[in-house]
Amino acid sequence: MNKNKTLIFAVIGILLVSSLALAVDAATAMPQVMANIVSKVASATWVRINGNVNQWGTTTVHGQIQTQARAAVLLNSDTKELTSATAIWTANTSRPIQSVRAEENFTYVFYAARIPNASISTASVSTGSYFLNGTWNFAKVTSTVTIITNDQGTITHIHRDQDVSPIHAYGELSITGNQYTLNINGIDQLSGSVYRTITRSWFNPFKMTDDTTGNVVTRSDVNVVAQSYGAMPGWGNYDTSMDFNNNYRVDIADISTVAANIQ
């Protein structure tokens, strides 16, 4: 009997120690749990804006500009913002940024400006005003492209050499209505018009289609990128929003990036 009592008391002791340990762990974890709760998103707004680049100082140019911004209000009333923008343009009037897949070799000069994470001063889609500023990565890119075909004239390979001259400079993007200006220190002003504005309550940069059913990436989104496979500035249906690795070409890495986010 004494042995049984000793065993029972030993078990009770173990349970008491375990209970105390659990209580300490719970007390330790409680601040983290509360932090997780208050850091949850109460509301969010995501905006993607696409436009044409028409003028660079006094020079007529062809190009694209795209910006997206996400503003999230947390349960503790804090606000988190994430904004990026990219502009790409060329003075080559005979071969715009988006061009046919021609078989001839060519040398193409274009310019690109990108801001990976900007500060939003104002963003009001309902009134048509939008302003962001920060340090932009600006580059002049000279791309020499060699098109290789077989005896039947079918393109079998594309070789590209690029000479990139980058700088970093402060700049401001201002959109009012369907017009915008981009001023970067050291280069002439860019201007043009906005042709598409998408507003959502969710944020997913890998969502390529404009359907409003949700933010889930599907095969349709992968197909959209796949249709531009191989495109680059001056050759093919190039779109900066599909160039996730920013190498000025829609390649297998970009398709894989979207495919990896299918749910």
KOLTIBA-784471 format. One record per residue (C-alpha): residue number from 1; residue in three letters; x, y, z. Coordinates in nm, 2 decimals, always signed. Example, Ala and Ser with C-alpha at 12.3 -4.5 7.8 and 13.67 -1.06 7.14 Angstrom:
! residues 2
{pt 1; 'ALA'; {+1.23; -0.45; +0.78}}
{pt 2; 'SER'; {+1.37; -0.11; +0.71}}
END
This chain:
! residues 263
{pt 1; 'MET'; {+0.00; +0.00; +0.00}}
{pt 2; 'ASN'; {+0.28; +0.24; +0.09}}
{pt 3; 'LYS'; {+0.43; +0.17; -0.25}}
{pt 4; 'ASN'; {+0.10; +0.25; -0.42}}
{pt 5; 'LYS'; {+0.07; +0.58; -0.22}}
{pt 6; 'THR'; {+0.43; +0.67; -0.31}}
{pt 7; 'LEU'; {+0.35; +0.61; -0.68}}
{pt 8; 'ILE'; {+0.03; +0.82; -0.66}}
{pt 9; 'PHE'; {+0.20; +1.11; -0.49}}
{pt 10; 'ALA'; {+0.48; +1.09; -0.75}}
{pt 11; 'VAL'; {+0.22; +1.11; -1.03}}
{pt 12; 'ILE'; {+0.04; +1.40; -0.86}}
{pt 13; 'GLY'; {+0.38; +1.58; -0.83}}
{pt 14; 'ILE'; {+0.45; +1.54; -1.20}}
{pt 15; 'LEU'; {+0.11; +1.67; -1.29}}
{pt 16; 'LEU'; {+0.15; +1.97; -1.06}}
{pt 17; 'VAL'; {+0.49; +2.05; -1.21}}
{pt 18; 'SER'; {+0.35; +2.01; -1.56}}
{pt 19; 'SER'; {+0.05; +2.24; -1.48}}
{pt 20; 'LEU'; {+0.28; +2.50; -1.34}}
{pt 21; 'ALA'; {+0.50; +2.48; -1.65}}
{pt 22; 'LEU'; {+0.20; +2.51; -1.87}}
{pt 23; 'ALA'; {+0.08; +2.81; -1.67}}
{pt 24; 'VAL'; {+0.42; +2.98; -1.71}}
{pt 25; 'ASP'; {+0.43; +2.90; -2.08}}
{pt 26; 'ALA'; {+0.08; +3.04; -2.12}}
{pt 27; 'ALA'; {+0.17; +3.36; -1.94}}
{pt 28; 'THR'; {+0.48; +3.40; -2.15}}
{pt 29; 'ALA'; {+0.29; +3.34; -2.47}}
{pt 30; 'MET'; {+0.00; +3.57; -2.39}}
{pt 31; 'PRO'; {+0.18; +3.89; -2.49}}
{pt 32; 'GLN'; {+0.27; +3.74; -2.82}}
{pt 33; 'VAL'; {-0.08; +3.62; -2.87}}
{pt 34; 'MET'; {-0.22; +3.96; -2.80}}
{pt 35; 'ALA'; {+0.05; +4.11; -3.03}}
{pt 36; 'ASN'; {-0.06; +3.88; -3.31}}
{pt 37; 'ILE'; {-0.43; +3.98; -3.26}}
{pt 38; 'VAL'; {-0.38; +4.35; -3.27}}
{pt 39; 'SER'; {-0.14; +4.32; -3.57}}
{pt 40; 'LYS'; {-0.42; +4.16; -3.78}}
{pt 41; 'VAL'; {-0.55; +4.36; -4.07}}
{pt 42; 'ALA'; {-0.88; +4.53; -4.01}}
{pt 43; 'SER'; {-0.91; +4.67; -4.36}}
{pt 44; 'ALA'; {-0.70; +4.70; -4.67}}
{pt 45; 'THR'; {-0.69; +4.87; -5.01}}
{pt 46; 'TRP'; {-0.48; +4.77; -5.31}}
{pt 47; 'VAL'; {-0.45; +4.99; -5.62}}
{pt 48; 'ARG'; {-0.28; +4.91; -5.95}}
{pt 49; 'ILE'; {-0.24; +5.18; -6.21}}
{pt 50; 'ASN'; {-0.12; +5.14; -6.57}}
{pt 51; 'GLY'; {-0.04; +5.42; -6.81}}
{pt 52; 'ASN'; {+0.14; +5.52; -7.13}}
{pt 53; 'VAL'; {+0.46; +5.72; -7.14}}
{pt 54; 'ASN'; {+0.42; +5.98; -7.42}}
{pt 55; 'GLN'; {+0.66; +6.26; -7.35}}
{pt 56; 'TRP'; {+1.01; +6.29; -7.21}}
{pt 57; 'GLY'; {+1.10; +6.65; -7.18}}
{pt 58; 'THR'; {+1.05; +6.78; -7.54}}
{pt 59; 'THR'; {+1.10; +6.43; -7.70}}
{pt 60; 'THR'; {+0.81; +6.21; -7.80}}
{pt 61; 'VAL'; {+0.86; +5.86; -7.67}}
{pt 62; 'HIS'; {+0.68; +5.53; -7.63}}
{pt 63; 'GLY'; {+0.65; +5.34; -7.31}}
{pt 64; 'GLN'; {+0.46; +5.21; -7.01}}
{pt 65; 'ILE'; {+0.43; +5.31; -6.64}}
{pt 66; 'GLN'; {+0.28; +5.09; -6.37}}
{pt 67; 'THR'; {+0.24; +5.14; -6.00}}
{pt 68; 'GLN'; {+0.08; +4.95; -5.72}}
{pt 69; 'ALA'; {+0.01; +5.04; -5.37}}
{pt 70; 'ARG'; {-0.13; +4.86; -5.06}}
{pt 71; 'ALA'; {-0.25; +5.04; -4.75}}
{pt 72; 'ALA'; {-0.35; +4.82; -4.46}}
{pt 73; 'VAL'; {-0.51; +4.94; -4.13}}
{pt 74; 'LEU'; {-0.45; +4.71; -3.84}}
{pt 75; 'LEU'; {-0.67; +4.64; -3.54}}
{pt 76; 'ASN'; {-0.45; +4.86; -3.33}}
{pt 77; 'SER'; {-0.51; +5.14; -3.58}}
{pt 78; 'ASP'; {-0.15; +5.13; -3.71}}
{pt 79; 'THR'; {-0.11; +5.16; -4.09}}
{pt 80; 'LYS'; {+0.12; +4.97; -4.31}}
{pt 81; 'GLU'; {+0.20; +5.07; -4.66}}
{pt 82; 'LEU'; {+0.38; +4.91; -4.95}}
{pt 83; 'THR'; {+0.43; +5.09; -5.28}}
{pt 84; 'SER'; {+0.63; +5.03; -5.60}}
{pt 85; 'ALA'; {+0.64; +5.18; -5.95}}
{pt 86; 'THR'; {+0.82; +5.11; -6.28}}
{pt 87; 'ALA'; {+0.84; +5.32; -6.59}}
{pt 88; 'ILE'; {+1.01; +5.20; -6.92}}
{pt 89; 'TRP'; {+1.03; +5.40; -7.24}}
{pt 90; 'THR'; {+1.22; +5.45; -7.56}}
{pt 91; 'ALA'; {+1.27; +5.73; -7.82}}
{pt 92; 'ASN'; {+1.27; +5.47; -8.10}}
{pt 93; 'THR'; {+0.95; +5.56; -8.27}}
{pt 94; 'SER'; {+0.98; +5.27; -8.53}}
{pt 95; 'ARG'; {+1.00; +5.00; -8.27}}
{pt 96; 'PRO'; {+0.79; +5.07; -7.95}}
{pt 97; 'ILE'; {+0.83; +4.89; -7.62}}
{pt 98; 'GLN'; {+0.57; +4.63; -7.73}}
{pt 99; 'SER'; {+0.66; +4.52; -8.08}}
{pt 100; 'VAL'; {+0.62; +4.23; -8.32}}
{pt 101; 'ARG'; {+0.85; +3.92; -8.30}}
{pt 102; 'ALA'; {+1.05; +4.01; -8.61}}
{pt 103; 'GLU'; {+1.32; +3.79; -8.74}}
{pt 104; 'GLU'; {+1.59; +4.05; -8.81}}
{pt 105; 'ASN'; {+1.87; +4.14; -8.57}}
{pt 106; 'PHE'; {+1.85; +4.48; -8.40}}
{pt 107; 'THR'; {+2.00; +4.71; -8.14}}
{pt 108; 'TYR'; {+1.75; +4.87; -7.91}}
{pt 109; 'VAL'; {+1.80; +5.16; -7.66}}
{pt 110; 'PHE'; {+1.55; +5.21; -7.39}}
{pt 111; 'TYR'; {+1.53; +5.37; -7.04}}
{pt 112; 'ALA'; {+1.39; +5.23; -6.72}}
{pt 113; 'ALA'; {+1.31; +5.38; -6.38}}
{pt 114; 'ARG'; {+1.20; +5.18; -6.08}}
{pt 115; 'ILE'; {+1.12; +5.25; -5.72}}
{pt 116; 'PRO'; {+1.09; +4.93; -5.52}}
{pt 117; 'ASN'; {+0.93; +5.07; -5.21}}
{pt 118; 'ALA'; {+0.82; +5.43; -5.20}}
{pt 119; 'SER'; {+0.66; +5.67; -4.95}}
{pt 120; 'ILE'; {+0.29; +5.76; -5.02}}
{pt 121; 'SER'; {+0.21; +6.11; -4.94}}
{pt 122; 'THR'; {-0.14; +6.10; -5.08}}
{pt 123; 'ALA'; {-0.35; +5.83; -5.25}}
{pt 124; 'SER'; {-0.71; +5.89; -5.32}}
{pt 125; 'VAL'; {-0.85; +5.69; -5.60}}
{pt 126; 'SER'; {-1.20; +5.83; -5.56}}
{pt 127; 'THR'; {-1.08; +6.18; -5.63}}
{pt 128; 'GLY'; {-0.82; +6.07; -5.89}}
{pt 129; 'SER'; {-0.51; +6.19; -5.70}}
{pt 130; 'TYR'; {-0.20; +5.99; -5.63}}
{pt 131; 'PHE'; {+0.15; +6.09; -5.52}}
{pt 132; 'LEU'; {+0.46; +5.89; -5.42}}
{pt 133; 'ASN'; {+0.82; +5.98; -5.38}}
{pt 134; 'GLY'; {+1.15; +5.82; -5.29}}
{pt 135; 'THR'; {+1.48; +5.71; -5.45}}
{pt 136; 'TRP'; {+1.44; +5.57; -5.80}}
{pt 137; 'ASN'; {+1.68; +5.33; -5.98}}
{pt 138; 'PHE'; {+1.72; +5.48; -6.33}}
{pt 139; 'ALA'; {+1.91; +5.31; -6.61}}
{pt 140; 'LYS'; {+1.99; +5.36; -6.98}}
{pt 141; 'VAL'; {+1.99; +5.01; -7.14}}
{pt 142; 'THR'; {+2.14; +4.93; -7.48}}
{pt 143; 'SER'; {+2.02; +4.58; -7.59}}
{pt 144; 'THR'; {+2.18; +4.40; -7.89}}
{pt 145; 'VAL'; {+1.96; +4.12; -8.00}}
{pt 146; 'THR'; {+2.05; +3.84; -8.24}}
{pt 147; 'ILE'; {+1.77; +3.63; -8.39}}
{pt 148; 'ILE'; {+1.86; +3.28; -8.50}}
{pt 149; 'THR'; {+1.63; +3.09; -8.74}}
{pt 150; 'ASN'; {+1.63; +2.75; -8.92}}
{pt 151; 'ASP'; {+1.61; +2.68; -9.29}}
{pt 152; 'GLN'; {+1.23; +2.72; -9.27}}
{pt 153; 'GLY'; {+1.26; +3.07; -9.12}}
{pt 154; 'THR'; {+1.13; +2.95; -8.78}}
{pt 155; 'ILE'; {+1.30; +3.13; -8.48}}
{pt 156; 'THR'; {+1.50; +2.88; -8.28}}
{pt 157; 'HIS'; {+1.71; +3.10; -8.05}}
{pt 158; 'ILE'; {+1.74; +3.46; -7.94}}
{pt 159; 'HIS'; {+2.07; +3.59; -7.80}}
{pt 160; 'ARG'; {+2.08; +3.92; -7.62}}
{pt 161; 'ASP'; {+2.37; +4.13; -7.49}}
{pt 162; 'GLN'; {+2.29; +4.43; -7.26}}
{pt 163; 'ASP'; {+2.49; +4.73; -7.16}}
{pt 164; 'VAL'; {+2.32; +4.89; -6.85}}
{pt 165; 'SER'; {+2.42; +5.23; -6.71}}
{pt 166; 'PRO'; {+2.24; +5.28; -6.38}}
{pt 167; 'ILE'; {+2.21; +5.57; -6.14}}
{pt 168; 'HIS'; {+2.01; +5.64; -5.82}}
{pt 169; 'ALA'; {+1.82; +5.96; -5.78}}
{pt 170; 'TYR'; {+1.52; +6.11; -5.59}}
{pt 171; 'GLY'; {+1.20; +6.14; -5.78}}
{pt 172; 'GLU'; {+0.83; +6.22; -5.75}}
{pt 173; 'LEU'; {+0.53; +6.06; -5.93}}
{pt 174; 'SER'; {+0.21; +6.26; -5.93}}
{pt 175; 'ILE'; {-0.12; +6.14; -6.09}}
{pt 176; 'THR'; {-0.42; +6.37; -6.12}}
{pt 177; 'GLY'; {-0.72; +6.23; -6.30}}
{pt 178; 'ASN'; {-0.59; +6.04; -6.60}}
{pt 179; 'GLN'; {-0.27; +6.24; -6.64}}
{pt 180; 'TYR'; {+0.06; +6.20; -6.46}}
{pt 181; 'THR'; {+0.41; +6.35; -6.43}}
{pt 182; 'LEU'; {+0.73; +6.18; -6.31}}
{pt 183; 'ASN'; {+1.02; +6.40; -6.21}}
{pt 184; 'ILE'; {+1.35; +6.24; -6.13}}
{pt 185; 'ASN'; {+1.65; +6.45; -6.04}}
{pt 186; 'GLY'; {+1.90; +6.47; -6.33}}
{pt 187; 'ILE'; {+1.66; +6.36; -6.61}}
{pt 188; 'ASP'; {+1.39; +6.53; -6.81}}
{pt 189; 'GLN'; {+1.03; +6.51; -6.69}}
{pt 190; 'LEU'; {+0.82; +6.21; -6.80}}
{pt 191; 'SER'; {+0.45; +6.25; -6.87}}
{pt 192; 'GLY'; {+0.16; +6.06; -7.01}}
{pt 193; 'SER'; {-0.19; +5.93; -6.95}}
{pt 194; 'VAL'; {-0.34; +5.66; -6.73}}
{pt 195; 'TYR'; {-0.56; +5.40; -6.91}}
{pt 196; 'ARG'; {-0.64; +5.15; -6.63}}
{pt 197; 'THR'; {-0.69; +5.17; -6.26}}
{pt 198; 'ILE'; {-0.78; +4.86; -6.05}}
{pt 199; 'THR'; {-0.89; +4.89; -5.69}}
{pt 200; 'ARG'; {-0.92; +4.58; -5.46}}
{pt 201; 'SER'; {-0.97; +4.51; -5.09}}
{pt 202; 'TRP'; {-0.69; +4.24; -5.13}}
{pt 203; 'PHE'; {-0.33; +4.24; -5.24}}
{pt 204; 'ASN'; {-0.17; +3.99; -5.47}}
{pt 205; 'PRO'; {+0.10; +4.10; -5.71}}
{pt 206; 'PHE'; {+0.09; +3.76; -5.89}}
{pt 207; 'LYS'; {-0.27; +3.80; -5.99}}
{pt 208; 'MET'; {-0.24; +3.88; -6.36}}
{pt 209; 'THR'; {-0.61; +3.87; -6.46}}
{pt 210; 'ASP'; {-0.87; +4.13; -6.37}}
{pt 211; 'ASP'; {-1.14; +3.90; -6.24}}
{pt 212; 'THR'; {-1.30; +4.02; -5.92}}
{pt 213; 'THR'; {-1.38; +3.67; -5.78}}
{pt 214; 'GLY'; {-1.09; +3.67; -5.54}}
{pt 215; 'ASN'; {-0.72; +3.70; -5.49}}
{pt 216; 'VAL'; {-0.63; +3.34; -5.56}}
{pt 217; 'VAL'; {-0.38; +3.28; -5.84}}
{pt 218; 'THR'; {-0.51; +3.03; -6.09}}
{pt 219; 'ARG'; {-0.39; +2.87; -6.42}}
{pt 220; 'SER'; {-0.54; +3.16; -6.61}}
{pt 221; 'ASP'; {-0.29; +3.39; -6.45}}
{pt 222; 'VAL'; {+0.00; +3.16; -6.54}}
{pt 223; 'ASN'; {-0.14; +3.14; -6.90}}
{pt 224; 'VAL'; {-0.14; +3.52; -6.93}}
{pt 225; 'VAL'; {+0.24; +3.53; -6.84}}
{pt 226; 'ALA'; {+0.31; +3.23; -7.07}}
{pt 227; 'GLN'; {+0.16; +3.41; -7.37}}
{pt 228; 'SER'; {+0.43; +3.68; -7.33}}
{pt 229; 'TYR'; {+0.71; +3.43; -7.28}}
{pt 230; 'GLY'; {+1.04; +3.55; -7.44}}
{pt 231; 'ALA'; {+0.91; +3.91; -7.48}}
{pt 232; 'MET'; {+1.15; +4.19; -7.41}}
{pt 233; 'PRO'; {+1.16; +4.57; -7.47}}
{pt 234; 'GLY'; {+1.13; +4.62; -7.85}}
{pt 235; 'TRP'; {+1.04; +4.25; -7.92}}
{pt 236; 'GLY'; {+0.71; +4.08; -7.83}}
{pt 237; 'ASN'; {+0.43; +4.17; -7.59}}
{pt 238; 'TYR'; {+0.66; +4.29; -7.31}}
{pt 239; 'ASP'; {+0.49; +4.40; -6.99}}
{pt 240; 'THR'; {+0.68; +4.52; -6.68}}
{pt 241; 'SER'; {+0.41; +4.38; -6.44}}
{pt 242; 'MET'; {+0.51; +4.03; -6.56}}
{pt 243; 'ASP'; {+0.89; +4.08; -6.53}}
{pt 244; 'PHE'; {+0.92; +3.98; -6.16}}
{pt 245; 'ASN'; {+1.30; +3.94; -6.17}}
{pt 246; 'ASN'; {+1.35; +4.28; -6.35}}
{pt 247; 'ASN'; {+1.59; +4.15; -6.61}}
{pt 248; 'TYR'; {+1.39; +4.31; -6.90}}
{pt 249; 'ARG'; {+1.26; +3.98; -7.03}}
{pt 250; 'VAL'; {+0.96; +3.76; -6.96}}
{pt 251; 'ASP'; {+1.13; +3.43; -6.90}}
{pt 252; 'ILE'; {+1.07; +3.09; -6.73}}
{pt 253; 'ALA'; {+1.16; +3.24; -6.39}}
{pt 254; 'ASP'; {+0.86; +3.48; -6.42}}
{pt 255; 'ILE'; {+0.63; +3.20; -6.52}}
{pt 256; 'SER'; {+0.75; +2.99; -6.24}}
{pt 257; 'THR'; {+0.70; +3.27; -5.99}}
{pt 258; 'VAL'; {+0.33; +3.30; -6.08}}
{pt 259; 'ALA'; {+0.29; +2.92; -6.09}}
{pt 260; 'ALA'; {+0.44; +2.88; -5.75}}
{pt 261; 'ASN'; {+0.17; +3.10; -5.60}}
{pt 262; 'ILE'; {-0.13; +2.89; -5.74}}
{pt 263; 'GLN'; {-0.36; +2.80; -5.45}}
END
